[in-house]
């Protein structure tokens, strides 16, 4: 249980850090949109990480099988909220897709670089 909670916390912290960086790199500066980005990730990230963990724990599936539907869930959910509540998301689903792919791939890179630290 402690390992799961640690994974949830690390994943959310890394995701928020990377997506805020991406938000700023795309020259977005609206504080309401930044808050929205943070809130939608607080909503979606734990669901995705927990679902990924549960699928891995209770099935014999390859670890990457659930990734596409889970990431699709994140992109569509976050894109919906950016469209409905965002101020400066002109292409909210494209933004959602690119920010999620950025954080996903950088997260994979970080995980491989620091595997010895996080997995004993």
N, C-alpha and C positions, 0 to 999 in steps of 0.2 A: 504494500500500500504506500509506503514511504517513497519507493522508487517511482510509482505512478504520479504521486503528488509533485515530486521533484521534476519529472518529465513535463508535467502540465505547466509548472511555474517557469521552467527554463524555456519551453517552447513559446509560451505567451510573451515572455520578456524579450526573447530574440525576435519574434515576429513583430512585436510593437516597435522595437528599435529599428529593424530593417525597413518596415513599412513607413515609419516616420521619416527615415532618411530618404526613401524613395519619394515620398510626398514632397519633401523640401527640394530634392533634386529636380523634380518636375515643375519647380517654381510656383508651387501652390503655397499660399500664405494665409488663406482664410482660416481664422481660428475655429469657426464653427465646423468647417470641413475637417480640420485636424481632429477635433473632438469626436466627430462622427467616425472617422477612420479608427480611432482608438476604441470607441464603443462597439463598432461592428466586429472588431477583432476580439474583443473581450467576449462577445456573443458567440462567434463562430469557432475560434481557435480551440477552446476546451472541448467543444463537441467533436471536432475533427480528431484531436489528439486522443481523446477517450475512445472514440469509435475505432480508430486505428489500433489502439492498444487492445481493445476487446476482441476485434477480429483476429488479431495475431494470437491472443491468448486462447480463444475458444475454437479456432479452426486450424486446419493444416495448410491454409492458403499461403502462397508466396506473399511475403510482406508487402509487395508493391501492388498486388491485385486491388485492394480497396482505395488506393491513392487517387485514381482518376475520378471515381464518383465522389469521393470526399472533397477533392479540390474543386470539382465542378459545383458541388453544393456551396462551397465557400465563395467562388466567383459569382454565382447567381444570387446568393443571399446578399453579399456585400454590394454587388452591382445594383440590386433592387433598392437598398437603403441609400446608396449614393444618388441614385436617380430621384428617389422620392424626397429625400431630406437634404441633399447636398446643395450648395450654392454655386460652386464652380467646377462641377464635374460634367463637362460638355459631352463626353462619351463615357458614361459611368461604367458600363460593362467592359469596355476596353481597358479603362483604368484598373478596374477590379482584376481583370485577367493578368495584366502586366505586373501589377504590384504583387499579386499572389505568386506569379511565376518567379519574380525577383526574389521574394522572401523564401520561397520553396528551394530554389537552386542554391542561393547563398547559404541557407540552412543546411542543405545536404553537404556543401563544401565545409562548413564549420564543423558539422558532425564528423566528417572524415578526418579533418585536421586535428580535432581534439578527442578522438575516440578513446584514447588511453586515459584521458582525464575523467570522462563521463561514464565510461564502462570499465569496471574493474574485473 
